[in-house]
Amino acid sequence: MIGWALERGIRLAIATNPLFPQSAIHHRMRWAGLPPEEIHFSVVSAYETFHFAKPNPAYFAEVLGRMGWPEGPVVMVGDDIERDLPGSFALGLPTYWIDASKTKAPAGIDLAGRGSIADLRPWLESADLSTLEPAFSTPESLIALLLSTPAVVSGLLIRLMKWGQAGGPVLKRRPVNNEWSLTEILCHLRDTELEINLPRLRMLLELEEPFIPARDSDSWALTRDYQNQEASQALDEFCSARIKTVELLRSLGDEWKRKARHAIFGPTDLQELVKFMAEHDKLHIRQIRLTVEHLSG
């Protein structure tokens, strides 16, 4: 199954609950005939590098984020009725349940498919891929996406940042002259959260159908001299600001549908603005992942 998938360019992640260190998980993979030295998995979640665990939907978002938020169809394949199914479904992922029995799926969970491991490949070969697009459309899924971003960024940068100041020069290196460095991206995420995302959400909660002006945050990289700021501090401040955003969103009820008018997007509501925030996160996570690969290669 795995060989077939990799031959077709399908990217794979081993989304095992990260309750053990990487060395133990790699040992289990070798025992199962899947040596990590020979088989390329995009992500293998482990205790040292992951921040969430199943069934938290943010865990599944962290897996996808560590893969660089790939676009296109996604399938979560799992067998644990309590840990695999509820979390992936809550995030909005099409889920295939490895289960050849007649056990009922948990109430409220709409499975994309179910069967034995042997059934998985023919199911994938015959599936309509348009039905396997993830749907991050609920407040719970959007909160999970936003919550996962600091974890994903930290995970992608862990090797470059773990030695403190020693990683500073690398974090300031630009992949090409007109691209931001990792330090500049982190400063941009921090200031966007503090000066755009949080104020906009508060505006929607305080005013009736407010007008939201556009902000040119890209110019801040130059005017605020991001390149000479400290990357680890910017990441810490972004994490603290994002926690405030998540706490605010978790306190909401019907306010998710409060209306606003955006200078670029036109008529909108709070939930759509949060979705725009999540898409902005994905854009920069992809940028960070590509930059790390460039610097490491």
C-alpha positions in Angstrom: 0.0 0.0 0.0 2.7 2.5 1.0 4.9 1.6 -1.9 2.0 2.0 -4.3 1.2 5.4 -2.8 4.7 6.7 -3.0 5.2 5.6 -6.6 2.2 7.8 -7.5 3.6 10.8 -5.8 1.2 10.6 -2.9 2.7 12.3 0.2 2.4 10.3 3.4 2.6 11.1 7.1 2.7 8.7 10.0 0.2 10.4 12.3 0.9 8.2 15.4 0.1 9.8 18.7 3.3 11.6 19.7 3.6 10.1 23.1 7.0 8.5 22.5 10.4 9.9 21.5 11.4 9.8 17.8 13.9 7.0 18.5 11.2 4.7 19.8 8.8 5.5 17.0 11.5 4.8 14.4 12.2 1.5 16.2 8.5 0.6 15.8 8.6 1.6 12.1 11.6 -0.8 11.5 9.8 -3.6 13.3 6.8 -3.0 11.0 9.0 -3.2 7.9 8.9 0.6 7.3 12.5 1.7 8.1 12.6 5.6 8.0 16.1 5.4 6.5 14.6 3.8 3.3 11.0 5.0 3.1 10.3 8.7 2.8 7.5 9.9 4.9 6.8 13.7 4.8 6.2 13.8 8.6 6.5 11.3 11.4 5.0 12.9 14.6 7.1 12.4 17.7 7.3 13.6 21.3 10.2 16.0 20.8 8.8 18.0 17.9 5.0 17.9 18.3 2.8 20.0 20.6 -0.6 18.4 20.5 -2.0 14.8 20.7 -5.0 13.0 19.5 -8.0 13.5 19.6 -7.3 17.2 19.6 -8.2 18.5 16.1 -5.1 20.8 16.4 -2.9 17.7 16.3 -4.2 16.8 12.8 -3.7 20.5 11.8 -0.2 20.4 13.1 0.5 17.3 10.9 -0.7 19.0 7.8 1.1 22.2 8.7 4.4 20.3 9.1 3.8 19.0 5.6 3.6 22.6 4.3 -0.2 22.6 4.1 -0.4 20.6 0.8 -3.3 21.6 -1.4 -5.7 19.0 -2.9 -7.3 15.9 -1.6 -6.4 14.6 1.9 -7.4 11.4 3.7 -6.8 10.6 7.3 -6.5 6.8 7.7 -6.9 5.5 11.2 -8.3 2.6 13.2 -8.8 4.1 16.7 -12.5 4.9 17.2 -11.8 7.3 20.1 -8.6 9.0 19.0 -8.5 9.0 15.2 -12.1 9.6 14.1 -13.4 12.4 16.3 -10.4 14.7 16.0 -9.9 14.4 12.2 -13.6 14.8 11.5 -13.8 17.8 13.8 -11.0 19.4 11.8 -12.8 18.7 8.5 -10.7 15.9 7.1 -12.1 13.1 5.0 -11.5 10.0 7.1 -11.2 6.3 6.2 -11.7 4.0 9.1 -9.7 0.8 9.2 -12.4 -1.5 10.5 -13.6 -4.7 8.9 -16.2 -5.4 11.6 -19.8 -4.3 11.9 -19.1 -1.8 14.7 -21.0 1.5 14.3 -19.0 4.7 13.8 -19.4 7.3 16.5 -22.6 9.3 16.2 -22.3 12.5 14.1 -19.2 11.4 12.3 -19.6 11.1 8.5 -16.9 8.7 7.2 -15.4 9.0 3.8 -14.9 5.3 3.8 -14.3 2.2 5.9 -12.9 -1.3 5.5 -9.8 -3.4 6.0 -6.3 -2.2 5.1 -6.6 -4.4 2.0 -9.7 -2.5 1.0 -7.9 0.9 1.2 -6.0 0.9 -2.1 -9.0 -0.1 -4.3 -11.1 2.5 -2.5 -8.6 5.2 -3.2 -8.3 4.1 -6.8 -12.0 4.4 -7.3 -12.7 7.5 -5.1 -13.9 10.8 -6.6 -11.0 13.0 -5.5 -13.2 16.0 -5.4 -15.0 14.5 -2.4 -11.7 14.2 -0.5 -11.0 17.9 -0.2 -10.8 19.0 3.5 -13.5 21.4 4.7 -12.3 23.8 7.4 -15.7 25.4 7.7 -16.7 25.3 11.4 -15.6 27.5 14.3 -14.0 24.4 16.0 -11.9 23.6 12.9 -10.9 27.3 12.4 -9.8 27.6 16.0 -7.7 24.4 15.6 -6.0 25.8 12.5 -5.1 29.0 14.3 -4.0 27.2 17.4 -1.7 24.9 15.4 0.2 27.7 13.6 2.7 28.6 16.4 3.3 24.9 16.9 3.9 24.2 13.3 6.3 27.2 13.0 8.2 26.1 16.1 8.4 22.6 14.8 9.7 23.7 11.4 12.3 25.9 13.0 13.3 23.7 15.9 16.7 22.7 14.6 17.6 26.2 13.5 16.6 27.8 16.8 17.5 25.2 19.4 21.0 26.6 19.8 19.8 30.1 20.6 21.9 32.9 19.2 24.0 30.4 17.1 21.1 30.1 14.7 20.7 33.8 14.3 22.7 34.3 11.1 20.9 31.4 9.4 17.5 32.8 10.4 18.4 36.2 8.8 19.6 34.6 5.5 17.4 35.3 2.5 16.8 32.4 0.1 17.0 34.9 -2.7 17.4 38.7 -2.6 13.8 39.6 -2.9 12.4 37.0 -0.5 12.0 37.5 3.3 14.3 35.8 5.7 12.8 33.6 8.4 13.4 36.4 10.9 11.3 38.8 8.8 8.5 36.2 8.4 8.3 35.8 12.2 8.2 39.5 12.8 5.5 39.9 10.1 3.3 37.1 11.8 3.7 38.8 15.2 2.8 42.3 14.0 -0.1 41.1 11.9 -1.5 39.3 14.9 -1.1 42.2 17.3 -2.0 45.1 15.0 -4.5 43.6 12.4 -6.1 40.3 13.5 -6.9 41.0 17.2 -8.0 44.7 16.6 -10.3 43.6 13.7 -11.9 40.9 15.8 -12.5 43.3 18.7 -13.9 45.9 16.3 -16.5 43.4 15.0 -17.5 42.6 18.6 -17.8 46.2 19.6 -19.4 47.8 16.6 -22.4 47.1 14.3 -21.2 46.2 10.8 -18.0 48.1 11.0 -15.9 49.1 7.9 -12.5 47.4 8.0 -9.8 49.3 6.1 -7.0 47.5 4.3 -3.5 47.6 5.8 -0.2 47.4 4.0 1.7 45.2 6.4 4.2 44.0 3.8 6.0 47.4 3.9 6.7 46.9 7.7 9.5 44.6 6.9 11.5 47.5 5.7 10.1 50.4 7.7 10.4 48.5 11.0 13.8 46.9 10.1 12.6 43.3 10.8 15.9 42.0 9.6 17.7 43.3 12.6 15.2 42.1 15.2 15.5 38.9 17.3 13.7 35.9 15.7 13.2 33.9 18.9 11.6 37.0 20.6 9.3 37.6 17.6 8.2 33.9 17.7 7.5 34.1 21.5 5.5 37.3 21.0 3.5 35.8 18.1 2.7 32.8 20.2 1.5 35.0 23.1 -0.7 37.1 20.8 -2.2 34.0 19.1 -3.2 32.6 22.4 -5.1 35.8 23.1 -6.8 35.4 19.7 -7.8 31.8 20.4 -9.1 32.7 23.9 -11.3 35.4 22.4 -12.6 33.1 19.7 -13.3 30.3 22.2 -15.5 32.7 24.2 -17.8 33.4 21.2 -21.3 32.1 20.6 -23.6 33.6 17.9 -21.0 36.4 17.4 -19.3 34.2 14.7 -21.9 35.6 12.2 -21.5 39.3 13.1 -21.3 41.3 9.9 -18.7 43.7 8.6 -17.6 45.4 5.4 -14.0 44.9 4.2 -12.1 47.3 2.0 -11.0 44.4 -0.3 -13.4 41.5 0.3 -16.6 43.5 0.6 -19.5 42.2 2.8 -18.2 39.6 5.2 -18.6 38.3 8.7 -16.4 37.3 11.6 -16.2 33.6 10.7 -15.0 34.5 7.2 -12.4 36.9 8.5 -11.1 34.1 10.8 -10.9 31.9 7.7 -8.8 34.6 5.9 -6.5 34.6 9.0 -6.0 30.8 8.7 -5.3 31.1 4.9 -2.7 33.8 5.7 -1.1 31.4 8.2 -0.9 28.7 5.6 0.7 31.0 3.1 3.6 31.8 5.5 3.9 28.3 6.8 4.5 27.2 3.2 7.0 30.0 2.8 8.8 29.0 6.0 9.0 25.3 5.0 10.4 26.2 1.6 12.9 28.6 3.1 14.1 26.0 5.6 14.5 23.4 2.8 16.5 25.9 0.8 18.8 26.8 3.7 19.2 23.1 4.6 19.9 22.0 1.1 
